[in-house]
Every structure is written in C-alpha cells, then in structure tokens.
C-alpha cells in the first residue's frame, strides 16, 4: 500500500481539509497537520504579498523527502501540498500531514516532513514588502 497519498505543487488555493482527508486511515490513532500561511510581516517589515517559484523537479524531490519520512517513522499515510505563484497575506502556502499509529510519532513525522521539505525541496520565495522592497528567500 502506498502511504504517500498526496504530493503536489499547485497554483490554486490549498485546502487543509483536503490534506486531512487524504491521510485518513483506519489504522492511524494520531494525525498531525501543519498549515503554513503567508504572514503580514517578516523581520519587522510589513509584507504585502509573495510568490513561490519551484524547480521543475521539485515534486520529485518532495516525494523523496516523503519516502524518507515514511521509512523513518511508522507512517500509515502522508500528504504534502505547496503553493506556487502569487499569494496574498493570509493565503495557505503549504499543508502537510502525517498519520501514524500513535500521536507522538504523528507529531514527529509531521514536523520532520515540513522541516525537510523546507530544507530540501527546491522552492523559492520572493517576498514583496509594503515599503516597496523585496527579497528572495531560499536561493543560495
């Protein structure tokens, strides 16, 4: 059985409910979900919006990250969706979830998933600030 239930990049709004439904599994006693949203400030600068750009192989890298998390934890189901394109303050940028037999492992798997996604999947953020400035994050 494939435990990776959803692994996508999308230029349309994300749904936490969709991700939660994707990892629903009768053998899971705990499900952890993380929802990342566009906040209105970063490093004390007002953010007016941002855009995400992804490498063409980003989904392949996402699957590699998910496979490792699934192998390292007793994952029953796992899902991750990340936005690309232009987002406004308050929009969902990323939603990940892990379902495991027990809650502690679900929390650990979910945290590892989001941390490894941010560290290893080639997705770059371009922030626009209210003062007219901008910056790229994740390039380098």
N, C-alpha and C positions, 0 to 999 in steps of 0.2 A: 504494500500500500504506500502511495506517495504521500509523505507528510507535508510537502510544500504544496499548499492549496492555492496560493495567490502570490505572484511575484511580478509586479508591473511598474512601469513608469507611465504616467498619464498627464495629458494637458487639460484634463477636465477635473472638476471638483471631486475631492475624495470623500468617502463615507466611512466613519468608524463602524457603523452598523454592518456594512458590507464585509469589512475585515473580520469583525467579531463573528459573523455568520459563517465566514469561510473556515474558521478554525473550530467551529462547533464539533465536538466529538464525544460520544457517549463514554469513552474510556478516560476522559480527562476530568480530574477533580479540581483543577485550577486552570484558569485562563488569565493571562496578563496582557494588557493592551497599552500601548503608548501612542499618544497623539501629539504630534508636533505642529504648532501653529505659528504663523507669522506674527511676531510681536511688534509693538509700536515704537520700540527703542532698542538700540544696541550700543553698548559702551557710552551711555549717556547722550546719544544722538538720536533725535526723532527719525524714525523710519517711515517713509511714505509708501514703500512697496518694494518688491524684489522679484527677481526672475531666477529660475533654475535652468541650467543647461546641463545636458548629460552626454557623455561619450557614447558612441554607437554600441559599444559592448557593455554598457552599464547594467543592463538586465542580466547578462551572462555573469557578471561579477556579483550581482545581487544573489543569484542562485547559488554561486559558490559559497558566499557568506552564509546563506540559509542552510545549505547542506552541512557546513561545519557546525553550526549551532545545533542542528538536528542530531548530528553524530555525538556531540559533546554532552547533550542533555537528553533525558528521556522524553523527547518531544513527540506528542501524538499528532499535532497539526501546527503549522506555522504559516504566517502570511505577512507580506510587506508590500506597500504601495507608496510611491513617492511622486509628487507633482513635478512637472517641468513646465516651463513657460512663465508667464507673468502672474504674480499673486498679489493680493491686497492684504493689508493688515487684518488679521483675524481668520484668514483662509487656512485650511489644513494643508500642511506641506508634506507630512509623512505620517503614515499609520502603520504600525507593526503589532503583531500579536503572536503569542505562543501559548499553546495548550499542552499541559503535561498532567501526569497522574496526580501530582501534588502541587500545592500553591507555591512553596518555596522555590521549587525548580522552575515553575512557570515564570516567576518574577526574575530569576537569574537568566533564564533563556531569553526573555523579552529584553532585558537590559543589555545582554551581550549582543543580541540582534541589532538593536538601534545603535549601540556604540560601534560595532564592527561595520555596519552599513555606512555610518558617517566617516569612518576611518579608511575604508577600503573600496567603496563603490565610487567611480568617477562621476560625481555630480557636483557642479559648481554653482555657488550662489552669488548673484550680483545684486547688492543692496543699493537702493536709492534713498537718500536722506532728504528730510524736509528742507534742509539748508542748501540744497542743490548739489551737494557732493554725492559721491558714490564709492563703492569698494567691491572688489571681488573677494570671495571667501572660498577657501578650498583649492585654490590654484597654487601650485608650487611644489 
